[in-house]
């Protein structure tokens, strides 16, 4: 695309993502290089930016784009207000009151970050159906009109069919705050040398790996000192779900996922039984699997609490329910850990001898159908 430098402008792009997970940043329409403006996906949300007053001024939505769904994004600047619109609706505004600064020789690019007259990085993984650049800030009415026209032309393509090619992107996303996949342990596939387990939601809830090693689609825990340190998750309602296998089974407790410390919730194995437990009403209450598990076989466990009852599932089947509306008690500084029992922000005991394939944390209680759907996807990877 040519060099265009306008003091006032509107950028518009109608697009859909083709792949999941998201990269940390993908540029859709941009001439960002020591100046300029652009529409992008950054840390999992749609946003826009312009270089004003010697720094990038950014506007963001709270929309995490979904694979296969069409979005229309508009970024406008009238010399004083930078505005972002999603699907014809104004979602963010900042006041700048200075001209946009541009790099003299930087072209506009679709689907990548430009450098001079070349593109170099931050490539977009998806389809762009329409893009427009105006030398003025469009009105709300004009932006809505353009969105409606694009919808009439491309709306039928909003079918989510791309999910069929990317099983991980079919998981339940409502309330999803962290998603770790052994099959895709970075934003760009599997890396057996990675010391961070990348959160695929774009929420930056990455795990720090300690003394655990990768196989092709899972992380191996040695039963002695392996763990993954996560972050604080103190949700009053939640679901935690994990796909795992045991290498050895003993009468000692082995934690799969937990933030136990005079409070919290988690999933662990003891004497061959898989157990989900939460600290509710002044003590731990637990639900145990109805049968023992075998070594070197994959299982899927999920624990949920909706504010009135907590449910525990193994391989998509309900193991039991406990009704209690007194709420979960958490230790305020205890993180979640994988493969060990935490103490504040470290792992200290109950180390897992086994493998973890996937982990998800939600801030809502999933129903049985959603848990089963997630399990089937986990098992396919």
C-alpha positions, 0 to 999 in steps of 0.5 A, spaced: 500 500 500 502 507 498 505 512 503 499 516 506 500 521 511 493 525 514 492 529 520 485 527 521 483 520 518 479 514 519 482 506 518 477 501 517 478 493 517 473 487 516 476 481 518 476 474 521 481 470 525 483 463 522 488 460 527 488 459 535 491 461 539 493 468 538 500 471 537 502 476 542 500 482 537 498 481 530 497 487 525 491 488 521 492 495 518 498 499 519 503 504 518 506 503 525 514 505 525 516 510 529 510 513 528 503 512 524 497 509 526 494 502 526 489 497 528 491 490 531 490 485 536 494 486 542 494 481 548 488 478 546 484 484 545 482 488 539 485 495 539 488 501 535 494 506 536 496 512 533 503 516 534 501 523 538 505 527 542 512 523 541 508 516 544 503 511 542 496 513 544 492 506 544 485 505 545 482 498 546 476 494 546 474 488 551 473 484 546 477 477 545 476 475 538 474 468 536 476 464 530 471 464 525 467 470 527 467 477 523 469 483 526 469 490 523 474 495 527 474 503 525 479 507 528 478 515 527 482 521 529 480 528 528 486 532 531 483 531 538 480 525 540 482 518 538 476 513 537 475 506 537 469 502 534 467 495 534 461 493 529 459 500 529 459 501 536 464 506 540 468 502 545 474 507 547 476 514 546 482 518 549 484 525 548 490 527 544 490 534 541 496 534 537 498 532 530 499 524 528 507 523 527 509 519 521 515 516 519 516 519 512 518 513 508 513 508 511 508 505 507 501 502 509 501 494 510 495 489 511 496 483 515 503 485 518 508 491 521 511 495 515 518 497 515 520 502 510 517 499 504 517 492 506 513 488 512 517 484 517 513 482 523 507 481 527 503 477 521 496 477 522 493 470 521 486 471 518 482 473 513 481 481 511 474 482 507 475 490 507 479 495 509 478 503 508 483 509 509 479 516 509 483 523 510 478 525 515 474 522 522 468 519 520 462 520 524 458 515 528 453 515 523 458 513 517 462 508 521 455 504 523 453 505 515 459 502 513 459 496 518 452 495 516 454 494 509 460 490 510 455 485 514 451 485 508 456 483 504 460 478 508 456 476 514 454 470 511 462 468 512 461 468 520 460 461 521 466 459 525 467 453 520 475 455 521 474 451 528 474 445 525 481 445 523 483 447 530 481 443 535 483 447 541 479 453 539 473 449 540 473 449 547 468 453 552 471 460 552 466 464 556 469 465 563 476 462 561 481 466 564 487 461 563 488 455 558 495 451 558 496 446 552 501 441 552 500 440 545 501 448 543 505 450 549 507 457 546 503 462 542 506 459 536 506 451 537 510 446 541 517 448 544 520 442 548 525 447 551 520 452 553 521 454 561 514 458 560 507 455 559 504 460 555 497 462 557 493 461 550 487 466 552 491 472 551 490 474 559 498 473 560 497 468 566 503 464 564 506 458 568 513 458 570 516 451 569 521 448 575 524 442 574 519 439 569 520 437 562 516 436 556 514 431 551 511 432 545 504 434 548 505 434 555 509 436 561 513 431 565 513 431 573 518 427 576 515 426 583 520 430 587 521 437 585 517 438 579 512 444 579 509 450 575 508 456 578 501 460 576 498 466 579 493 468 584 486 466 582 481 468 588 474 467 584 468 466 588 465 462 582 470 458 578 471 451 574 478 448 574 479 442 569 485 438 567 487 432 563 493 428 566 496 421 567 499 418 573 506 415 573 506 412 580 500 411 585 501 411 592 498 412 599 501 419 599 497 425 596 499 428 589 497 434 587 495 436 580 492 443 580 491 446 587 492 453 591 491 449 598 493 453 604 488 454 610 483 455 604 483 454 596 481 449 592 484 443 588 485 436 585 489 431 587 490 423 587 491 419 593 491 411 594 489 411 587 482 416 588 482 422 584 479 428 589 476 435 588 476 439 594 475 446 597 475 450 603 468 452 605 465 453 611 471 453 616 474 446 613 476 442 607 470 438 603 472 433 598 469 429 593 472 423 591 472 419 584 468 412 585 473 408 582 481 408 583 485 410 576 490 406 573 498 408 571 500 411 564 492 412 562 489 419 561 484 422 565 480 428 565 478 432 572 474 438 573 472 441 579 466 447 579 463 452 584 457 456 583 456 459 589 451 454 592 454 447 590 461 444 588 461 439 583 467 434 581 467 430 575 472 425 572 472 424 564 466 428 564 462 424 569 459 427 575 462 424 581 458 428 586 455 434 589 456 438 595 451 443 597 454 449 601 453 457 600 458 459 605 463 461 600 470 459 598 476 461 603 482 463 600 489 464 603 490 471 600 497 470 597 497 463 595 498 462 588 495 456 584 501 451 582 501 444 578 504 438 580 505 440 587 502 443 594 503 451 594 506 455 600 504 462 598 508 463 591 512 457 592 511 449 591 513 445 597 510 438 598 505 433 595 509 433 588 506 429 582 509 423 579 505 424 572 504 428 566 499 434 565 496 435 558 492 441 559 489 446 564 484 451 564 481 456 569 474 459 569 471 464 573 464 461 572 461 454 574 461 450 567 455 445 566 456 438 565 456 439 557 461 444 557 466 440 561 465 434 557 466 438 550 472 440 553 474 433 555 473 431 548 478 436 545 483 435 550 483 427 549 484 429 541 490 432 542 
